[in-house]
Amino acid sequence: MPELTDHQIAHLRALKVQCLTLGVELAIIEAIAYPVHFPEKSQHTGGIDFVLTLDLEELADLERRPLADG
């Protein structure tokens, strides 16, 4: 399974906090989730894809928050 760096994990945690603050659902899907669901398969990649459930009005705020946090 691909290993995430400490830097990547920190960004994921920050994104999760921002989503929780806005009441936005966040799911990690695709490549990074693949080995979790299919551990017997040898196909592994390091890409990370997200699905967010939010109203379009919340999108601009979600985009601004990580930039404000640096």
C-alpha positions in Angstrom: 0.0 0.0 0.0 1.4 3.5 -0.8 2.6 5.3 2.2 1.6 8.9 2.7 4.2 11.4 3.9 3.7 13.3 7.2 3.2 16.4 5.1 0.4 14.8 3.1 -1.2 13.4 6.3 -1.1 16.9 7.8 -2.9 18.3 4.8 -5.5 15.6 4.9 -6.2 16.3 8.5 -6.5 20.0 7.9 -8.9 19.4 5.0 -11.0 17.2 7.3 -11.1 19.9 9.9 -12.2 22.5 7.4 -14.9 20.1 6.1 -16.2 19.4 9.6 -16.3 23.1 10.3 -18.5 23.7 7.3 -20.6 20.5 7.7 -19.2 19.1 4.5 -18.9 15.3 4.0 -15.5 14.2 2.8 -14.6 10.7 1.5 -11.3 9.5 0.1 -11.8 7.3 -2.9 -10.0 5.7 -5.9 -6.4 4.9 -5.8 -5.4 5.4 -2.2 -8.6 3.6 -1.1 -8.2 0.7 -3.5 -5.8 -1.4 -1.4 -8.1 -1.0 1.6 -11.0 -2.5 -0.2 -9.1 -5.0 -2.4 -5.9 -6.0 -0.4 -5.5 -9.2 -2.4 -4.9 -7.2 -5.6 -1.4 -6.1 -6.6 -2.5 -2.9 -8.4 -1.6 0.0 -6.2 -1.0 3.6 -7.0 -0.3 6.7 -4.9 -3.0 9.0 -6.2 -5.6 10.5 -3.8 -9.0 11.5 -5.0 -11.8 13.1 -2.9 -15.5 13.3 -3.0 -17.1 16.3 -1.2 -20.8 16.7 -0.6 -21.6 20.4 -0.3 -23.9 23.1 -1.6 -22.3 25.2 -4.3 -22.6 28.2 -2.0 -20.2 26.4 0.4 -17.6 25.8 -2.3 -16.0 29.3 -2.3 -15.7 29.2 1.5 -14.1 25.8 1.4 -11.6 27.0 -1.2 -10.7 30.1 0.9 -10.2 28.4 4.2 -7.1 26.3 3.4 -5.5 29.3 1.7 -6.1 31.4 4.9 -4.5 28.6 7.0 -1.4 28.5 4.8 
